[in-house]
Amino acid sequence: MQRQVIICLFAGTLVGVSGLCMAQAPVKYEPTIASLDQHQVPFWYSHAKLGIFIHWGLYSVPGWAPLSHPEHDFSSVDYIRNDPYAEWYYNTMRIEGSPTQTYHREHYGANFNYYDFAPVFNREIQKWKPNEWAKIFRQSGAKYVVLTTKHHDGFTLWPSSVPNPTLPADRQHAQRDIVGELTDAVRKQGLRMGLYYSGGYDWTFVPGPIRVSAEYETVKPQSEEYGKYANAQIHELIERYHPSVLWNDIDWPKTGKALEVEADYYNAVPDGAIDDRFGIAHADFTSPEYKTPGQISKTKWEECRGLGRSFGYNRAEGEAETISSGELIALLVDIVSKNGNLLLDVGPEADGTIPPVQMERLKALGAWLKQNGSAIYDTIPWERAEGKTVEGDDVRFTWQGHLNVLVLGTPKARTLTIEGIYPTPDVRVYLLGKRGLLKWKAAGDNLQVILPEHLPGKYAYVLEIHHAKR
């Protein structure tokens, strides 16, 4: 149902419900770029800063990929043959001589069809506890969740009423309504729920495999049949679940009416957010993958990445392939200082178990945010994103009516001399996690803060500087 904006007036001033209320006509979005561009990035999304991405599906049953290409050089033939993304298992198992093909034949046999993982997955997901996931995600400090409802293999995590003409009925979707159950659980924890859909690839319509980079384009299905199918499925997701984020991947079929999809979504969810992968010139945010811009972006962006080298569960990954807790927190701080969000992926096992190494990182992130989250959430970029103290510490900046200086790693000395912050007499400096004011002094035109002997927490430290002149 279309929402209305209520404006309450009393003597020409905005007031509460006791005033005179008038209903403001809601925006009606049309399937044109000009109309879609009226949509503003939602306030909640801009200020959420951290989301959890979930890749879970048939590929979680084998849950394997080579430990290669940490830099994700997507275009190289060697990368495609040795793809570290476990969710691309179906593609790489069909490339002759690939490590994934060898793994598949050794563990399942040469004649075992990928979609024969469906009965195994459906058996394993009966153990899954969505409320436990939602609680874990809230405790990690995330403010929203994005679930893969259909990846490139075409298998859906909800009981779609739109039949797939290429697959047997028992190979089309999960037996539990994973999308619906997780949506309910996430919202009960006070988080927003978003949904990912692979519109650009569906290997049940154009199977591939992709062997060379040129085939990234030729494998995109563009038939009238697929366009209608994708359009119907994504409308089903919108109408059933009202996702707060609509996250499409790769592209959208030219026959799938992308403009119509986005307009219908905004009309159903006015405060929703759309990524930049629909292949049209409108988006609420851009979505770099395993890549952080070097400076503050004027437009909203969101880096998506796994805790390891893969999005889907890869049983071969361990500590060495997983981002450390300190690196993860530094990454989040860096992203937020440059007007970004971090969409951090977990790759559960087939039964819904989140691997222990990933759980450790989520717990460390949540503990850090519990102490320092006020310098992350509801902030905006400052006049510059990064710098160094005179002592050589890497720092990042955010603004929230006062300046936050986020020090990456353990400070190198008992002082932090921050360049470009002029120390006026009324400056007040706090260290998050420590009660009371910190001592400071002028060091030329710079502010030098004296740190306490014992610092609270670890990984990164936050100074709140009030009434700083610059």
PEDA-V282170 format. One record per residue. RES is the residue in one letter. SS is DSSP state (H for helix, E for strand, C for the rest). PSI is psi in whole degrees, 0 to 359 (* if undefined). OMEGA is omega in radians with two decimals (none if undefined). Layout:
res=RES ss=SS psi=PSI omega=OMEGA
res=RES ss=SS psi=PSI omega=OMEGA
This chain:
res=M ss=C psi=138 omega=-3.13
res=Q ss=C psi=131 omega=3.13
res=R ss=C psi=156 omega=3.04
res=Q ss=C psi=148 omega=3.04
res=V ss=E psi=125 omega=-3.11
res=I ss=E psi=124 omega=3.08
res=I ss=E psi=124 omega=-3.13
res=C ss=E psi=128 omega=-3.05
res=L ss=E psi=144 omega=3.00
res=F ss=E psi=116 omega=-3.12
res=A ss=C psi=40 omega=3.08
res=G ss=C psi=8 omega=-3.10
res=T ss=E psi=144 omega=3.06
res=L ss=E psi=129 omega=3.13
res=V ss=C psi=192 omega=-3.12
res=G ss=C psi=201 omega=-2.98
res=V ss=C psi=346 omega=-3.12
res=S ss=C psi=351 omega=3.14
res=G ss=C psi=186 omega=3.10
res=L ss=E psi=122 omega=-3.04
res=C ss=E psi=139 omega=3.07
res=M ss=E psi=141 omega=3.10
res=A ss=E psi=124 omega=3.08
res=Q ss=E psi=131 omega=-3.11
res=A ss=C psi=131 omega=3.13
res=P ss=C psi=156 omega=3.06
res=V ss=C psi=134 omega=3.05
res=K ss=C psi=110 omega=-3.08
res=Y ss=C psi=139 omega=3.10
res=E ss=C psi=159 omega=-3.10
res=P ss=C psi=59 omega=3.06
res=T ss=C psi=153 omega=3.11
res=I ss=H psi=319 omega=-3.13
res=A ss=H psi=319 omega=3.13
res=S ss=H psi=315 omega=-3.13
res=L ss=H psi=327 omega=-3.12
res=D ss=C psi=351 omega=3.01
res=Q ss=C psi=340 omega=-3.10
res=H ss=C psi=129 omega=3.12
res=Q ss=C psi=148 omega=3.06
res=V ss=C psi=125 omega=-3.08
res=P ss=C psi=140 omega=3.13
res=F ss=H psi=317 omega=-3.08
res=W ss=H psi=321 omega=-3.10
res=Y ss=H psi=316 omega=3.14
res=S ss=H psi=327 omega=-3.02
res=H ss=H psi=358 omega=-3.10
res=A ss=H psi=320 omega=3.03
res=K ss=C psi=326 omega=-3.05
res=L ss=E psi=127 omega=3.05
res=G ss=E psi=160 omega=3.07
res=I ss=E psi=126 omega=3.07
res=F ss=E psi=143 omega=3.11
res=I ss=E psi=120 omega=3.00
res=H ss=C psi=114 omega=-3.04
res=W ss=C psi=129 omega=-3.12
res=G ss=C psi=201 omega=-3.11
res=L ss=C psi=325 omega=3.14
res=Y ss=H psi=343 omega=3.12
res=S ss=H psi=344 omega=3.12
res=V ss=H psi=302 omega=3.04
res=P ss=H psi=320 omega=3.04
res=G ss=C psi=58 omega=-3.09
res=W ss=C psi=144 omega=3.00
res=A ss=C psi=157 omega=3.11
res=P ss=C psi=151 omega=3.08
res=L ss=C psi=78 omega=-3.03
res=S ss=C psi=167 omega=2.98
res=H ss=C psi=61 omega=3.09
res=P ss=C psi=340 omega=-3.14
res=E ss=C psi=357 omega=3.07
res=H ss=C psi=58 omega=3.10
res=D ss=C psi=80 omega=-2.92
res=F ss=C psi=327 omega=-2.96
res=S ss=C psi=343 omega=-3.05
res=S ss=C psi=145 omega=3.11
res=V ss=H psi=321 omega=3.14
res=D ss=H psi=322 omega=3.10
res=Y ss=H psi=314 omega=-3.10
res=I ss=H psi=320 omega=-3.13
res=R ss=H psi=331 omega=-3.10
res=N ss=C psi=41 omega=-3.01
res=D ss=C psi=123 omega=3.13
res=P ss=C psi=354 omega=3.11
res=Y ss=C psi=110 omega=-3.12
res=A ss=H psi=335 omega=3.13
res=E ss=H psi=350 omega=3.04
res=W ss=H psi=18 omega=-3.08
res=Y ss=H psi=315 omega=-3.08
res=Y ss=H psi=325 omega=3.11
res=N ss=H psi=308 omega=-3.00
res=T ss=H psi=335 omega=3.10
res=M ss=C psi=343 omega=-3.13
res=R ss=C psi=2 omega=3.09
res=I ss=C psi=118 omega=-3.07
res=E ss=C psi=128 omega=3.07
res=G ss=C psi=2 omega=-3.13
res=S ss=C psi=153 omega=3.08
res=P ss=H psi=325 omega=3.14
res=T ss=H psi=321 omega=3.07
res=Q ss=H psi=317 omega=3.10
res=T ss=H psi=315 omega=3.12
res=Y ss=H psi=315 omega=-3.09
res=H ss=H psi=315 omega=-3.11
res=R ss=H psi=324 omega=3.14
res=E ss=H psi=325 omega=-3.03
res=H ss=H psi=334 omega=-3.05
res=Y ss=C psi=343 omega=-3.12
res=G ss=C psi=152 omega=-3.06
res=A ss=C psi=335 omega=-3.08
res=N ss=C psi=7 omega=3.14
res=F ss=C psi=117 omega=-3.10
res=N ss=C psi=141 omega=-3.13
res=Y ss=H psi=318 omega=-3.06
res=Y ss=H psi=355 omega=2.99
res=D ss=H psi=355 omega=2.98
res=F ss=H psi=345 omega=-3.06
res=A ss=H psi=311 omega=3.12
res=P ss=H psi=325 omega=3.11
res=V ss=H psi=312 omega=3.13
res=F ss=H psi=315 omega=-3.13
res=N ss=H psi=328 omega=3.06
res=R ss=H psi=316 omega=-3.07
res=E ss=H psi=324 omega=-3.07
res=I ss=H psi=350 omega=3.06
res=Q ss=H psi=340 omega=3.13
res=K ss=H psi=348 omega=-3.01
res=W ss=C psi=139 omega=3.13
res=K ss=C psi=96 omega=-3.06
res=P ss=H psi=326 omega=-3.13
res=N ss=H psi=327 omega=3.08
res=E ss=H psi=317 omega=3.07
res=W ss=H psi=310 omega=-3.06
res=A ss=H psi=321 omega=3.12
res=K ss=H psi=317 omega=3.11
res=I ss=H psi=316 omega=-3.10
res=F ss=H psi=320 omega=3.09
res=R ss=H psi=317 omega=-3.11
res=Q ss=H psi=338 omega=3.08
res=S ss=C psi=347 omega=-3.10
res=G ss=C psi=0 omega=3.13
res=A ss=C psi=151 omega=3.11
res=K ss=C psi=349 omega=3.08
res=Y ss=E psi=163 omega=-3.09
res=V ss=E psi=141 omega=3.06
res=V ss=E psi=119 omega=-3.10
res=L ss=E psi=138 omega=3.01
res=T ss=E psi=109 omega=-3.14
res=T ss=E psi=330 omega=3.05
res=K ss=E psi=120 omega=3.07
res=H ss=C psi=192 omega=-3.00
res=H ss=C psi=341 omega=-3.13
res=D ss=C psi=354 omega=3.04
res=G ss=C psi=354 omega=-3.12
res=F ss=C psi=127 omega=-3.03
res=T ss=E psi=149 omega=3.13
res=L ss=C psi=19 omega=2.98
res=W ss=C psi=156 omega=-3.10
res=P ss=C psi=78 omega=-3.08
res=S ss=C psi=139 omega=3.06
res=S ss=C psi=0 omega=3.10
res=V ss=C psi=108 omega=-3.03
res=P ss=C psi=141 omega=3.03
res=N ss=C psi=116 omega=-3.05
res=P ss=C psi=354 omega=-3.03
res=T ss=C psi=350 omega=-3.05
res=L ss=C psi=149 omega=2.99
res=P ss=C psi=153 omega=-3.05
res=A ss=H psi=325 omega=-3.10
res=D ss=H psi=8 omega=3.10
res=R ss=H psi=10 omega=-3.01
res=Q ss=C psi=324 omega=-3.06
res=H ss=E psi=163 omega=3.12
res=A ss=C psi=152 omega=-3.12
res=Q ss=C psi=339 omega=2.99
res=R ss=C psi=150 omega=3.03
res=D ss=C psi=79 omega=-3.09
res=I ss=H psi=319 omega=-3.14
res=V ss=H psi=311 omega=-3.10
res=G ss=H psi=317 omega=-3.11
res=E ss=H psi=317 omega=-3.14
res=L ss=H psi=323 omega=3.10
res=T ss=H psi=313 omega=3.13
res=D ss=H psi=316 omega=-3.09
res=A ss=H psi=317 omega=-3.13
res=V ss=H psi=316 omega=-3.13
res=R ss=H psi=329 omega=3.07
res=K ss=H psi=334 omega=3.10
res=Q ss=C psi=4 omega=3.10
res=G ss=C psi=16 omega=3.13
res=L ss=C psi=160 omega=3.03
res=R ss=E psi=149 omega=-3.13
res=M ss=E psi=126 omega=3.09
res=G ss=E psi=161 omega=-3.10
res=L ss=E psi=132 omega=3.05
res=Y ss=E psi=143 omega=3.06
res=Y ss=E psi=131 omega=3.10
res=S ss=E psi=96 omega=3.11
res=G ss=C psi=331 omega=-3.05
res=G ss=C psi=326 omega=3.09
res=Y ss=C psi=140 omega=2.89
res=D ss=C psi=103 omega=-3.02
res=W ss=C psi=3 omega=2.97
res=T ss=C psi=343 omega=3.11
res=F ss=C psi=313 omega=3.02
res=V ss=C psi=100 omega=-2.90
res=P ss=C psi=329 omega=-3.00
res=G ss=C psi=214 omega=0.19
res=P ss=C psi=168 omega=3.02
res=I ss=C psi=119 omega=-3.13
res=R ss=C psi=330 omega=3.13
res=V ss=C psi=161 omega=-2.99
res=S ss=C psi=330 omega=3.13
res=A ss=C psi=333 omega=-3.10
res=E ss=H psi=352 omega=3.00
res=Y ss=H psi=326 omega=-3.13
res=E ss=H psi=317 omega=-3.01
res=T ss=H psi=341 omega=-3.14
res=V ss=C psi=355 omega=3.09
res=K ss=C psi=120 omega=3.14
res=P ss=C psi=134 omega=-3.11
res=Q ss=C psi=11 omega=-3.09
res=S ss=C psi=158 omega=3.07
res=E ss=H psi=322 omega=-3.13
res=E ss=H psi=315 omega=-3.13
res=Y ss=H psi=322 omega=3.10
res=G ss=H psi=316 omega=3.12
res=K ss=H psi=321 omega=-3.13
res=Y ss=H psi=309 omega=-3.12
res=A ss=H psi=318 omega=3.12
res=N ss=H psi=316 omega=-3.13
res=A ss=H psi=320 omega=-3.11
res=Q ss=H psi=317 omega=-3.10
res=I ss=H psi=329 omega=3.03
res=H ss=H psi=324 omega=3.08
res=E ss=H psi=317 omega=3.10
res=L ss=H psi=317 omega=-3.14
res=I ss=H psi=312 omega=-3.04
res=E ss=H psi=324 omega=-3.11
res=R ss=H psi=319 omega=-2.90
res=Y ss=H psi=349 omega=3.13
res=H ss=C psi=61 omega=-3.08
res=P ss=C psi=143 omega=3.11
res=S ss=C psi=338 omega=3.03
res=V ss=E psi=133 omega=3.04
res=L ss=E psi=107 omega=-2.94
res=W ss=E psi=96 omega=3.10
res=N ss=E psi=156 omega=-3.14
res=D ss=E psi=149 omega=3.02
res=I ss=C psi=301 omega=-3.05
res=D ss=C psi=184 omega=3.04
res=W ss=C psi=138 omega=-3.12
res=P ss=C psi=140 omega=3.14
res=K ss=H psi=337 omega=3.11
res=T ss=H psi=2 omega=-3.02
res=G ss=H psi=1 omega=3.04
res=K ss=C psi=63 omega=-3.09
res=A ss=H psi=320 omega=-3.14
res=L ss=H psi=319 omega=3.12
res=E ss=H psi=318 omega=3.13
res=V ss=H psi=312 omega=-3.08
res=E ss=H psi=320 omega=3.11
res=A ss=H psi=315 omega=3.13
res=D ss=H psi=324 omega=3.11
res=Y ss=H psi=311 omega=-3.14
res=Y ss=H psi=324 omega=3.12
res=N ss=H psi=330 omega=3.11
res=A ss=H psi=325 omega=-3.09
res=V ss=C psi=81 omega=-3.03
res=P ss=C psi=331 omega=3.13
res=D ss=C psi=28 omega=3.08
res=G ss=C psi=168 omega=-3.13
res=A ss=E psi=142 omega=-3.10
res=I ss=E psi=139 omega=3.12
res=D ss=C psi=184 omega=-3.01
res=D ss=C psi=26 omega=-3.05
res=R ss=C psi=24 omega=3.07
res=F ss=C psi=357 omega=3.09
res=G ss=C psi=16 omega=3.09
res=I ss=C psi=169 omega=-3.02
res=A ss=C psi=47 omega=3.03
res=H ss=C psi=139 omega=3.04
res=A ss=C psi=156 omega=3.02
res=D ss=C psi=334 omega=3.14
res=F ss=C psi=154 omega=3.02
res=T ss=E psi=163 omega=-2.96
res=S ss=C psi=66 omega=3.08
res=P ss=C psi=147 omega=-3.04
res=E ss=E psi=118 omega=-3.09
res=Y ss=C psi=40 omega=-3.09
res=K ss=C psi=131 omega=-3.14
res=T ss=C psi=127 omega=3.08
res=P ss=C psi=157 omega=-3.08
res=G ss=C psi=354 omega=-3.09
res=Q ss=C psi=174 omega=3.14
res=I ss=C psi=132 omega=3.09
res=S ss=C psi=136 omega=3.08
res=K ss=C psi=332 omega=3.12
res=T ss=C psi=154 omega=-3.08
res=K ss=C psi=142 omega=3.13
res=W ss=E psi=165 omega=-3.09
res=E ss=E psi=118 omega=3.05
res=E ss=E psi=128 omega=3.02
res=C ss=E psi=138 omega=3.13
res=R ss=E psi=159 omega=3.05
res=G ss=E psi=166 omega=3.01
res=L ss=C psi=334 omega=3.01
res=G ss=C psi=213 omega=-3.14
res=R ss=C psi=349 omega=-3.09
res=S ss=C psi=155 omega=2.95
res=F ss=C psi=307 omega=3.09
res=G ss=C psi=160 omega=-3.14
res=Y ss=C psi=127 omega=3.06
res=N ss=C psi=106 omega=-3.09
res=R ss=C psi=343 omega=-3.14
res=A ss=C psi=343 omega=-3.10
res=E ss=C psi=143 omega=3.07
res=G ss=C psi=208 omega=-3.11
res=E ss=H psi=317 omega=-3.04
res=A ss=H psi=330 omega=-3.10
res=E ss=H psi=357 omega=-3.06
res=T ss=C psi=136 omega=3.10
res=I ss=C psi=137 omega=-3.13
res=S ss=C psi=163 omega=-3.14
res=S ss=H psi=318 omega=3.12
res=G ss=H psi=318 omega=3.11
res=E ss=H psi=323 omega=3.14
res=L ss=H psi=315 omega=-3.14
res=I ss=H psi=320 omega=3.07
res=A ss=H psi=321 omega=3.11
res=L ss=H psi=313 omega=3.12
res=L ss=H psi=314 omega=-3.14
res=V ss=H psi=315 omega=-3.13
res=D ss=H psi=316 omega=-3.13
res=I ss=H psi=313 omega=-3.09
res=V ss=H psi=323 omega=3.14
res=S ss=H psi=342 omega=-3.08
res=K ss=C psi=22 omega=3.04
res=N ss=C psi=29 omega=-3.13
res=G ss=E psi=168 omega=2.92
res=N ss=E psi=155 omega=3.00
res=L ss=E psi=121 omega=3.02
res=L ss=E psi=99 omega=-2.97
res=L ss=E psi=123 omega=-3.01
res=D ss=E psi=140 omega=2.89
res=V ss=E psi=145 omega=3.12
res=G ss=C psi=94 omega=-3.10
res=P ss=C psi=156 omega=2.97
res=E ss=C psi=171 omega=-3.05
res=A ss=C psi=328 omega=-3.12
res=D ss=C psi=6 omega=3.11
res=G ss=C psi=359 omega=3.10
res=T ss=C psi=127 omega=3.03
res=I ss=C psi=123 omega=-3.06
res=P ss=C psi=143 omega=-3.08
res=P ss=H psi=320 omega=-3.12
res=V ss=H psi=326 omega=3.08
res=Q ss=H psi=321 omega=3.09
res=M ss=H psi=320 omega=3.12
res=E ss=H psi=318 omega=-3.14
res=R ss=H psi=319 omega=3.12
res=L ss=H psi=320 omega=3.13
res=K ss=H psi=318 omega=3.12
res=A ss=H psi=318 omega=3.12
res=L ss=H psi=315 omega=3.14
res=G ss=H psi=319 omega=3.13
res=A ss=H psi=319 omega=3.13
res=W ss=H psi=317 omega=-3.13
res=L ss=H psi=329 omega=3.10
res=K ss=H psi=323 omega=3.11
res=Q ss=H psi=322 omega=-2.92
res=N ss=H psi=7 omega=-3.03
res=G ss=H psi=336 omega=-3.13
res=S ss=H psi=342 omega=3.08
res=A ss=H psi=359 omega=-3.13
res=I ss=C psi=297 omega=-3.11
res=Y ss=C psi=148 omega=3.02
res=D ss=C psi=24 omega=3.10
res=T ss=C psi=166 omega=3.01
res=I ss=E psi=161 omega=3.10
res=P ss=E psi=151 omega=3.03
res=W ss=E psi=190 omega=-3.12
res=E ss=E psi=338 omega=3.00
res=R ss=E psi=153 omega=-3.06
res=A ss=E psi=322 omega=-2.95
res=E ss=E psi=164 omega=3.12
res=G ss=E psi=187 omega=3.06
res=K ss=E psi=145 omega=3.00
res=T ss=C psi=165 omega=3.08
res=V ss=C psi=329 omega=3.14
res=E ss=C psi=350 omega=3.08
res=G ss=C psi=12 omega=3.11
res=D ss=C psi=139 omega=3.01
res=D ss=E psi=131 omega=-3.14
res=V ss=E psi=155 omega=3.01
res=R ss=E psi=160 omega=-3.06
res=F ss=E psi=141 omega=2.91
res=T ss=E psi=163 omega=-3.07
res=W ss=E psi=140 omega=-3.13
res=Q ss=C psi=48 omega=-3.00
res=G ss=C psi=344 omega=2.97
res=H ss=C psi=167 omega=-3.11
res=L ss=E psi=132 omega=2.99
res=N ss=E psi=128 omega=3.05
res=V ss=E psi=114 omega=-3.07
res=L ss=E psi=116 omega=-3.07
res=V ss=E psi=121 omega=-3.09
res=L ss=E psi=121 omega=-3.13
res=G ss=C psi=181 omega=-3.14
res=T ss=C psi=129 omega=3.13
res=P ss=C psi=146 omega=-3.05
res=K ss=C psi=345 omega=-3.10
res=A ss=C psi=177 omega=3.10
res=R ss=C psi=359 omega=3.09
res=T ss=E psi=153 omega=3.00
res=L ss=E psi=111 omega=-3.13
res=T ss=E psi=110 omega=-2.97
res=I ss=E psi=116 omega=-3.09
res=E ss=C psi=143 omega=3.07
res=G ss=C psi=4 omega=3.07
res=I ss=C psi=108 omega=-3.06
res=Y ss=E psi=124 omega=-3.05
res=P ss=C psi=96 omega=3.04
res=T ss=C psi=159 omega=-3.04
res=P ss=C psi=334 omega=-3.07
res=D ss=C psi=10 omega=3.12
res=V ss=C psi=136 omega=3.05
res=R ss=E psi=134 omega=-3.08
res=V ss=E psi=130 omega=3.10
res=Y ss=E psi=153 omega=3.01
res=L ss=E psi=118 omega=-3.10
res=L ss=C psi=135 omega=-3.09
res=G ss=C psi=355 omega=-3.13
res=K ss=C psi=129 omega=-3.14
res=R ss=C psi=150 omega=3.03
res=G ss=C psi=168 omega=3.12
res=L ss=E psi=150 omega=3.01
res=L ss=C psi=150 omega=3.05
res=K ss=C psi=149 omega=3.11
res=W ss=E psi=167 omega=3.06
res=K ss=E psi=165 omega=3.10
res=A ss=E psi=138 omega=3.02
res=A ss=E psi=83 omega=-2.97
res=G ss=C psi=233 omega=3.09
res=D ss=C psi=12 omega=-3.09
res=N ss=E psi=159 omega=3.12
res=L ss=E psi=124 omega=3.10
res=Q ss=E psi=119 omega=-3.11
res=V ss=E psi=135 omega=3.10
res=I ss=E psi=121 omega=-3.07
res=L ss=C psi=152 omega=3.04
res=P ss=C psi=162 omega=-3.11
res=E ss=C psi=322 omega=-3.13
res=H ss=C psi=121 omega=-3.11
res=L ss=C psi=142 omega=3.12
res=P ss=C psi=136 omega=3.08
res=G ss=C psi=202 omega=3.14
res=K ss=C psi=175 omega=3.07
res=Y ss=C psi=311 omega=3.14
res=A ss=E psi=150 omega=-3.04
res=Y ss=E psi=147 omega=-3.00
res=V ss=E psi=124 omega=2.97
res=L ss=E psi=131 omega=2.95
res=E ss=E psi=122 omega=-3.13
res=I ss=E psi=116 omega=-3.09
res=H ss=E psi=139 omega=3.10
res=H ss=C psi=38 omega=3.11
res=A ss=C psi=136 omega=3.07
res=K ss=E psi=139 omega=-3.12
res=R ss=C psi=* omega=none
